């Protein structure tokens, strides 16, 4: 075992592990075939270096996944630059601001109506206000 360990620059424990995996060829108790073991160990190292060794991820699949993620990232940046895509946070803020403006404008309608139609009673203006508020509440509750 020491001869194989020295030839491969490995510990005896690692040689035993490789023997259990069939990489180092055992020919007897504590005896190994140096030529066959060397060939197997070289093949094993090539597999590991190529990313196909034990427990290694599939490098081809990982590279393809990375390339797809990079392409998707560039597509999102390009769409944003062209203006065909908005940042969700910015869009939400803008939408909320527009809804506040709309609400304010709708709440002003009964007063505007009373100025344009001075013959309406206070009760009439109150009913217009109530109908608008009910409509806004229904929309907010998802009932509209």
N, C-alpha and C positions, 0 to 999 in steps of 0.2 A: 504494500500500500504506500509506503514511503517513497518508492520509486515513481509511482504515478503522481503522487502529491507533489514531489519535487519537479517532475517533468511539466506539470500543468500549473505549477506555482499556486497550489491550493492546500487547504488544511486537510487532514485526514478525515475530519467530519464531512467536509464538502465532497470529498471523493466517495465516501459512503453514501451520501445523498444522491450523487450522480449514478452510483452503481444501482441504487434502488430504482431509479428511473430508467435504467438500461442504457445509459449513455456511456458509462464506464463498464467494460465487459469483464465480468468475473469468470475466472477459469478454475478457481479452487478457493479454499479458505485462505483469505488474505492475499490471493494471487490474481493478477489481472493481465489481460492481453493488451500490451502497450500499443501495438499498431492499430488494432480495431478500436480501442478506446480513444486513441488520438484522432482517428478519422471521425468517430461519433462526436467527440468533443468539439472538433472544428465545425461540423455540421450544426451542432447545438448553438455554438457561438454565432454562426451566420444567421440562424433563425432568430436569435435574440436581437442581433444587430439590425435585422430587417423588420423588427417589430412583430415577428410572428411567434416569438418564444412564449413560454408558459406565462399565463396571466397578462400578457401584453394586449392592449387594445388593437383592433384592426386599424392600422395606420391609414390605409386607403380610405376606409369609411370615415375616419376622423378628419382626414384632409378634405374629403368631399363635404362633410358637414361644415367645416370651417369656411370653405369657399362659398357655400350657400349662405351662411350667416353674413359673411362679408358682402356678398352681392345684395342680400336683403337690406343690409345697413345702407349701402350706397343708393339703393332704390328709394328708401325712405327719405334720405337726405335730398335726393333729386326731386322727389315729389314735393317736399317742403319748399325747396328753392323755387320750383315752378308755380307754387301756390295752389297745387291741387290737394294738399294735405295740410291740416292745421294741427298745432299742438293741442292736445286734449285739455290741458289745464287752462291755456289761453282761451280756447273756444268756450269752455265752461264759464270763465270769468266774463267774457263778452256777452254770452247768452244771458247770464244772471243780470248784468247791467242793463241789457235791453228789456228784460222782463220788469225790472224796477221802473224804467221809464214808461213802459206800457201801462203798468198798474197806476202810476201817478197820473198819466194822461186820462185813463178811464175814470178814475175817481174825480177828475175835474169836469167830466161831461155834464153831470146834473147842474152845476153852477153855470156852465156855458149855455146850457139849454134855457135856464131861467133868464139869462140876459137876452138871448135871441127871441125867446117867446115870453114876454113879461106878463102875459095874461094867465100863465099857469099858476096854480095855487101852490102854497108851500107843500101841501099834501102831494100834489102831482110831482113836484121836484123830488120829494122824499121817496115816492114810489119808483121813480126813474133810478135814483141812487140805490134803492134796495134791489131792484132787478139786476143792475150792473154788478153789485157786490155778490149776489147769489150766483150769477154767471161765472164770476172770477173764482168763487169758492168751488163751484162744480168742476171747473177746469183744473184747479189745484188738487182736488180730490180724485181726479181721473174719471169723473162721472160724465163729462161732456163728450 
